[in-house]
Amino acid sequence: MKQYSDLEYLRLSKGQKFTYKLTSLLAAIPRGIGRFFANIGKGIKNGVVGLGSELKDIGATFAHGDWKTKTSYLVMGFGNLARGQILRGLLFLLFEVVFIVYMIFGGAHWMSMLPSLGKVGPTSEYNAVLDTYTTVYNDNSFKILLYGVLTIFFIIAFIYTWRVNVKQNKIMEQILKSGKKLKADKDDLRSMVDENFHATLLALPMTGILVFTVLPIVFMILVAFTNYDGSHNGYSNNLFTWVGLTNFNTMLSWTGGTGGGQSYSATFGEILAWTLIWAFLATFTNYFLGMGVAMMINKKGIRLKKVWRTILVMTIAIPQFISLLYVSKMFARNGLINLSLMDLGWIKQPLPFWEDATWARVTVVLINIWIGIPHLMLITTGILMNIPADLYESARIDGANAWQQYRKITLPYMLFITGPYLLTSFTGNMNNFNVIYLLTGGAPTNPAASGAAGSVGYTDLLITWLFKITTGADSQYYLASVVGIMVFVVVAFISLVVYNVLPSIKNEEDYQ
């Protein structure tokens, strides 16, 4: 594709500029994908090289280190204790003791059971005291998988800590050979609340992220490779086991689903398409209409500005659980809207707001506008007030009308400031559970998708479909995990592509 210089681009017509931007965006997608995989390959290569360098350094440290360093390879912290750094040495030693105790009394068991996810499920055994057969629960696949993953994380943490212990011995030897003194315990404590205070503050949040965010994500990914569902819950029913890529084959297969309906792949594609359309409409209708409302309220001569803002903010104060359920009833077949229109004689029969796919989709988009405009009004109000007034004054002197001022000044400024918000809003609307579930519950039902898991509806988003898959007696957690992984891939891809074309990233210097 031909690349235009800045001067050549300015000479293009509006249609040519639009075409050039569109083709540039489309051409950037395969280049971005290529760079992504190239970076993955480069990362793997750097990882292998780095691992080799680390192993080489570990061997050299052991070969050239003194007896204190060599002992630290087996007894973590021994080198620190022997050289007078009692606090560091005790921390290293305590971590090693905790790790060994955990592995002996639990970790080794969970790791040994991880390949099978359990061998003996619930059994019925005779209880002589009660004179009846009772259920005896044996292995628990859920706990095995969870604690197995936790043990792997603990092992990785131990290997990292052991490597830090070896590095510190090497550094201590170098410091002592240079004739300098090692830091005392009081110096370490002072450092924790001074130059390394950031690390002290971040230690607890990072631990929380690993335990409550990263660990559940890894657990969810692994569930996608099992048959974990309502009839294989791993405890009170049958144990669940590893099934490899079977679940992904099911989701990506184009063969018919259960009961002769359309395939999972077709169902996923249909829901994904509607999810993207919904996210686009929900994001940009709210964005531009909210900005328009803010501009009208901020316009000079408008009275009672605080009153209008207060009225809009009140819609935010009402919980969506109440307002959306109420609005859902209003638009029902026998709801207030249909009854009022029929009483006025405007319609002869109820409008199918929730019974027809097109009506339902249009209605949820319109209701979402009512929900979203107040948020955008508040966000854009502050930004509009900070646009330099002299820009508009200069534009009026040059003869620019209101539309030209909006297109050349207001909109570019707003897009620059709110670009990252638009991206997060788009991804948030892809996972907007409340609006869809409380208004329609996914209705109306899609008969063609009846063979897929859950009762799939025409207004279902991927997130509401995922919820339906995981609820009920026939819940299929493994399939929900597959859907979750695929949603993550889609959202990550869109976010990476859009992020790199945002004005906030590409033209940062223009607004400095």
C-alpha positions in Angstrom: 0.0 0.0 0.0 1.3 3.4 -0.9 2.4 5.6 2.0 1.6 9.3 1.7 3.6 12.1 3.1 1.9 14.7 5.3 1.6 17.2 2.4 0.3 14.5 0.1 -2.3 13.4 2.7 -3.6 17.0 3.1 -4.2 17.2 -0.7 -6.5 14.1 -0.6 -10.3 14.5 -0.7 -12.4 13.4 2.3 -13.3 10.1 0.7 -9.6 9.4 -0.2 -8.6 10.2 3.4 -11.2 7.8 4.8 -10.1 5.1 2.4 -6.5 5.6 3.2 -7.1 5.4 6.9 -9.3 2.3 6.5 -6.7 0.5 4.3 -3.9 1.6 6.7 -5.9 0.0 9.6 -6.6 -3.2 7.7 -3.0 -3.4 6.6 -1.8 -2.9 10.2 -3.8 -5.9 11.5 -1.7 -8.6 9.8 1.5 -6.7 10.6 0.5 -6.5 14.2 -0.3 -10.2 14.3 3.1 -10.9 12.6 4.9 -8.8 15.2 2.9 -10.5 18.0 4.1 -14.0 17.0 7.6 -12.6 16.2 7.7 -11.2 19.7 6.6 -14.5 21.1 9.4 -16.3 19.2 11.9 -13.7 20.4 10.7 -14.0 24.0 11.1 -17.8 23.8 14.6 -17.4 22.4 15.5 -14.8 25.1 14.1 -17.1 27.7 16.2 -20.0 26.6 19.3 -17.9 26.4 18.6 -16.4 29.8 18.0 -19.8 31.4 21.3 -21.0 30.0 23.0 -17.9 31.4 21.5 -18.5 34.8 22.5 -22.2 34.9 26.0 -21.2 33.9 26.2 -18.6 36.6 24.9 -21.1 39.2 27.6 -23.6 38.2 30.3 -20.9 38.3 29.2 -19.6 41.7 29.4 -23.1 43.2 32.7 -23.9 41.6 34.4 -20.6 42.7 32.5 -20.0 45.9 33.8 -20.7 49.5 32.4 -23.4 51.8 29.7 -21.0 53.1 28.4 -20.4 49.6 28.5 -24.1 48.8 26.6 -24.9 52.0 23.9 -22.3 51.1 23.0 -24.5 48.0 21.5 -27.0 50.5 20.7 -24.8 53.5 19.3 -21.5 52.3 20.5 -18.5 54.3 23.5 -20.3 55.7 25.9 -17.9 53.9 24.0 -14.9 55.3 24.0 -16.3 58.9 27.7 -17.2 58.7 28.6 -13.7 57.4 26.6 -11.9 60.1 23.4 -11.0 58.2 21.1 -12.7 60.7 17.8 -11.3 59.5 18.2 -12.3 55.8 19.6 -15.6 56.8 16.7 -16.4 59.1 14.1 -15.4 56.4 15.8 -17.6 53.8 16.0 -20.5 56.2 12.4 -20.1 57.4 11.1 -20.1 53.8 13.0 -23.4 53.1 11.7 -25.0 56.3 8.1 -24.0 55.5 8.5 -25.3 51.9 10.0 -28.7 53.1 7.3 -29.2 55.7 4.5 -28.3 53.2 5.9 -30.7 50.6 6.2 -33.5 53.1 2.7 -33.1 54.7 0.7 -32.1 51.7 2.5 -30.8 48.6 4.0 -34.1 47.5 0.6 -35.7 47.8 -1.2 -33.1 45.7 1.5 -33.3 43.0 1.4 -37.1 42.9 -2.4 -37.0 42.4 -2.4 -34.2 39.8 -1.8 -36.4 36.8 -4.9 -38.5 37.6 -7.1 -35.9 39.5 -8.1 -38.7 41.9 -8.3 -42.5 41.9 -11.1 -43.4 44.3 -14.4 -41.6 44.0 -17.3 -41.6 46.5 -18.2 -45.1 47.7 -21.1 -46.6 49.7 -19.9 -48.5 52.8 -21.8 -50.2 55.6 -21.9 -48.3 58.9 -22.3 -50.8 61.8 -23.2 -48.0 64.2 -26.0 -46.6 62.1 -26.8 -50.1 60.7 -27.1 -48.6 57.2 -25.0 -47.9 54.1 -23.5 -44.4 54.1 -21.5 -42.5 51.4 -17.8 -42.2 52.0 -16.1 -39.4 50.2 -12.6 -40.3 49.2 -10.5 -38.3 46.6 -11.6 -34.8 45.7 -10.7 -33.8 42.1 -11.4 -30.2 42.7 -9.1 -29.9 45.7 -6.4 -32.0 43.9 -6.4 -29.6 40.9 -6.6 -26.5 43.1 -3.9 -27.5 45.6 -1.8 -29.0 42.8 -1.7 -25.7 41.0 -1.0 -23.9 44.3 1.9 -26.4 44.9 3.4 -25.6 41.5 3.3 -21.9 42.3 5.0 -22.6 45.6 7.7 -24.7 43.9 8.3 -21.8 41.4 8.5 -19.4 44.3 11.0 -21.7 46.1 13.2 -22.0 43.0 13.2 -18.2 42.6 14.0 -17.7 46.3 16.8 -20.3 46.1 18.3 -18.5 43.1 18.2 -15.1 45.0 19.9 -16.9 47.9 22.7 -18.1 45.6 23.1 -14.6 44.0 23.4 -13.0 47.4 26.2 -15.4 48.4 28.1 -14.4 45.2 27.5 -10.7 45.8 28.6 -11.0 49.5 31.8 -12.7 48.5 32.6 -10.0 46.0 31.9 -7.2 48.6 34.1 -8.9 51.2 36.9 -9.4 48.7 36.8 -5.7 47.8 37.4 -4.9 51.5 34.0 -3.4 52.1 31.5 -4.3 54.9 28.2 -6.1 54.4 24.9 -4.4 55.4 23.9 -5.0 59.0 20.3 -6.0 59.9 19.5 -2.5 61.0 20.5 -1.3 57.5 18.2 -3.8 55.9 15.3 -2.7 58.1 16.1 1.0 57.3 16.2 0.1 53.6 12.7 -1.5 53.8 11.2 1.8 54.9 13.4 4.1 52.8 14.9 3.4 49.3 13.1 0.0 49.0 9.8 1.2 50.6 8.0 0.7 47.3 8.9 -3.0 47.3 7.7 -3.2 50.9 4.3 -1.7 50.0 3.9 -3.8 46.9 4.8 -7.1 48.5 1.3 -7.7 50.0 -0.7 -6.5 46.9 1.5 -8.6 44.6 0.9 -11.6 46.8 -2.8 -11.0 46.6 -2.7 -10.7 42.8 -0.9 -14.0 42.5 -3.2 -15.9 44.9 -6.6 -14.3 44.0 -6.1 -13.4 40.3 -3.3 -15.4 38.6 -4.0 -18.6 40.5 -7.8 -18.6 39.6 -6.9 -17.8 35.9 -4.5 -20.8 35.7 -7.1 -23.0 37.4 -9.8 -21.9 35.0 -7.5 -22.6 32.0 -6.8 -26.1 33.3 -10.5 -26.8 33.8 -10.9 -26.5 30.1 -8.8 -29.7 29.7 -11.0 -31.7 32.0 -14.6 -33.1 32.0 -15.6 -31.1 35.1 -19.4 -30.7 35.0 -22.5 -31.3 37.1 -22.3 -35.0 36.9 -18.5 -35.0 37.4 -18.0 -32.5 40.2 -15.0 -34.4 41.6 -16.5 -35.0 45.1 -20.1 -35.9 45.7 -20.6 -37.3 42.2 -17.9 -38.9 40.0 -14.4 -37.7 39.8 -13.4 -35.6 36.8 -10.3 -36.4 34.7 -8.1 -34.9 32.0 -9.6 -35.1 28.5 -6.9 -33.1 26.6 -8.2 -31.0 23.7 -11.6 -32.7 23.5 -13.5 -29.7 24.8 -11.8 -27.3 22.3 -12.6 -29.8 19.5 -16.3 -29.7 20.6 -16.4 -25.9 20.7 -14.7 -25.5 17.3 -16.4 -28.3 15.6 -18.9 -27.5 12.8 -20.9 -30.8 13.3 -24.4 -30.6 14.7 -24.9 -30.1 18.4 -26.9 -32.1 20.8 -30.5 -32.9 19.6 -29.6 -32.0 16.0 -29.3 -28.2 16.5 -26.5 -26.1 15.1 -22.9 -26.7 16.2 -21.2 -25.2 19.1 -18.9 -23.4 16.7 -21.8 -21.8 14.9 -23.5 -20.8 18.2 -20.3 -19.3 19.5 -19.8 -17.3 16.2 -23.4 -16.1 16.3 -23.2 -14.9 19.9 -19.7 -13.4 19.3 -21.0 -11.4 16.4 -23.9 -10.0 18.4 -21.6 -9.3 21.3 -19.3 -7.2 19.1 -22.3 -5.4 17.6 -23.7 -4.8 21.0 -20.4 -3.6 22.4 -19.9 -1.2 19.5 -23.4 0.3 19.7 -23.5 0.4 23.5 -20.1 2.2 23.6 -20.5 4.8 20.9 -24.1 5.7 21.3 -23.5 6.5 24.9 -20.3 8.3 24.1 -21.6 10.7 21.5 -25.0 11.2 23.0 -23.5 11.7 26.5 -21.0 14.2 25.0 -23.9 16.0 23.2 -25.9 16.3 26.5 -22.9 17.6 28.3 -22.3 20.2 25.5 -25.9 21.3 25.6 -25.9 21.7 29.4 -22.5 23.6 29.3 -23.7 25.9 26.6 -23.8 29.6 27.6 -27.3 30.8 28.3 -28.6 27.4 29.6 -30.3 28.0 32.9 -30.6 25.6 35.9 -27.5 23.6 34.9 -27.1 22.1 38.3 -30.7 20.9 38.2 -30.3 19.1 34.9 -27.0 17.5 36.0 -28.7 16.4 39.3 -31.6 14.8 37.5 -29.2 12.8 35.3 -27.1 11.8 38.2 -30.2 10.4 40.0 -30.5 7.7 37.4 -27.0 6.5 38.4 -27.9 6.5 42.1 -30.8 4.0 41.6 -29.4 0.4 41.6 -29.6 -1.3 38.2 -31.0 -4.4 39.9 -34.1 -2.4 40.6 -34.4 -0.1 37.6 -33.6 -2.7 34.9 -36.0 -5.2 36.4 -38.7 -2.6 36.5 -38.0 -1.4 32.9 -38.1 -5.1 31.8 -41.6 -5.4 33.2 -42.6 -2.1 31.5 -41.7 -3.5 28.1 -43.3 -6.9 28.6 -46.2 -8.0 26.4 -48.7 -7.0 29.1 -46.5 -4.2 30.5 -47.1 -0.5 30.9 -45.8 0.5 27.5 -47.9 -1.8 25.5 -51.0 -1.2 27.5 -50.6 2.6 27.3 -50.1 2.5 23.5 -53.1 0.3 23.1 -55.3 2.5 25.3 -54.2 5.5 23.1 -55.2 3.6 20.0 -51.8 3.8 18.5 -51.4 0.0 18.2 -53.9 -2.8 18.0 -51.8 -5.6 19.4 -48.8 -5.6 21.8 -45.4 -4.9 20.3 -43.0 -7.9 20.7 -40.3 -6.1 22.6 -38.9 -9.3 24.2 -40.5 -11.9 21.8 -38.9 -10.9 18.5 -35.1 -11.0 18.1 -34.7 -7.6 16.2 -37.1 -5.8 18.6 -35.3 -7.2 21.6 -31.9 -6.2 20.4 -32.9 -2.7 19.4 -34.7 -2.3 22.7 -31.8 -3.3 24.9 -29.5 -0.8 23.0 -32.0 2.0 23.5 -32.4 1.2 27.2 -28.7 1.1 27.6 -28.5 4.6 26.2 -30.8 5.7 29.1 -28.4 4.1 31.5 -25.1 5.2 30.0 -25.7 8.9 29.1 -25.4 10.2 32.7 -22.0 8.5 33.1 -20.6 10.0 29.9 -22.2 13.4 30.7 -20.3 13.5 34.0 -17.0 12.3 32.4 -17.1 14.7 29.4 -18.3 17.7 31.4 -15.0 18.2 33.1 -13.1 17.6 29.9 -15.2 20.1 27.9 -14.6 22.8 30.6 -10.8 22.4 30.1 -10.6 22.8 26.4 -8.9 26.2 25.8 -11.6 28.9 24.9 -9.1 30.7 22.6 -9.2 27.7 20.2 -13.0 28.3 19.7 -12.4 32.0 19.5 -9.8 31.6 16.8 -12.0 29.1 14.9 -15.0 31.6 14.9 -12.7 34.4 13.6 -11.7 32.1 10.8 -15.3 31.5 9.9 -15.8 28.0 11.3 -19.4 27.0 12.1 -20.5 25.0 15.1 -20.1 21.6 13.3 -16.6 22.5 12.1 -15.6 23.5 15.6 -16.9 20.3 17.0 -15.2 18.2 14.3 -11.8 20.0 14.4 -11.5 21.0 18.0 -13.9 19.3 20.4 -14.0 15.7 19.0 -10.2 15.4 18.5 -9.6 16.7 22.0 -12.2 14.4 23.5 -10.9 11.4 21.6 -7.3 12.1 22.8 -8.3 12.3 26.4 -11.0 9.6 26.5 -9.4 7.1 24.0 -8.3 4.7 26.8 -11.7 5.0 28.4 -13.4 4.1 25.1 -11.3 1.0 24.9 -12.1 -0.1 28.4 -15.7 0.8 27.9 -15.9 -1.4 24.8 -14.3 -4.4 26.5 -16.6 -3.7 29.5 -19.7 -3.7 27.3 -18.6 -7.1 25.9 -18.9 -8.4 29.4 -21.9 -6.3 30.4 -23.9 -8.9 32.3 -26.3 -6.7 34.2 -28.1 -5.0 31.3 -28.8 -8.1 29.2 -29.5 -10.6 32.0 -31.8 -8.3 34.0 -33.7 -7.0 31.0 -34.2 -10.1 28.8 -32.3 -13.0 30.4 -31.0 -13.6 26.9 -34.5 -13.9 25.4 -36.0 -14.6 23.0 -34.8 -18.2 22.7 -32.8 -19.1 19.7 -34.3 -22.5 18.5 -31.4 -23.2 16.2 -28.9 -23.1 19.1 -30.9 -25.4 21.3 -28.3 -28.1 20.8 -25.6 -26.0 22.5 -25.1 -25.8 26.2 -27.5 -23.5 28.0 -30.7 -22.0 26.7 -29.2 -19.7 24.1 -31.2 -16.5 23.3 -30.8 -13.9 20.6 -29.8 -11.2 23.0 -27.3 -13.4 24.9 -23.8 -12.1 25.1 -20.8 -14.4 25.6 -20.8 -13.6 29.3 -24.5 -14.4 29.8 -24.1 -17.6 27.8 -21.2 -18.5 30.0 -23.3 -17.9 33.1 -26.1 -20.2 31.7 -23.5 -22.9 31.0 -22.4 -23.0 34.6 -25.8 -23.0 36.3 -28.4 -25.7 36.6 -28.1 -29.5 37.0 -26.5 -29.9 33.6 -23.8 -27.3 34.2 -20.7 -27.8 32.0 -17.8 -26.0 33.8 -15.3 -27.3 31.3 -17.2 -25.8 28.4 -17.5 -22.5 30.3 -13.8 -22.5 30.8 -13.2 -22.9 27.0 -15.6 -20.0 26.3 -13.8 -17.9 28.9 -10.4 -18.6 27.2 -11.8 -17.7 23.8 -13.4 -14.5 25.1 -10.1 -13.6 26.6 -8.4 -14.2 23.2 -10.9 -12.1 21.4 -10.8 -9.2 23.9 -7.0 -9.2 24.1 -6.7 -9.1 20.3 -9.2 -6.2 19.9 -7.6 -4.3 22.8 -4.1 -4.7 21.3 -5.1 -3.6 17.9 -7.2 -0.6 19.0 -4.7 0.5 21.6 -2.1 0.9 19.0 -4.3 3.2 16.8 -5.6 5.4 19.6 -4.8 9.1 19.2 -3.6 9.1 22.9 -0.8 6.7 21.9 0.0 7.8 18.3 -0.3 11.6 18.6 0.7 12.1 22.2 2.9 15.0 21.4 0.1 17.0 19.6 -1.6 17.8 23.0 1.4 18.4 25.2 
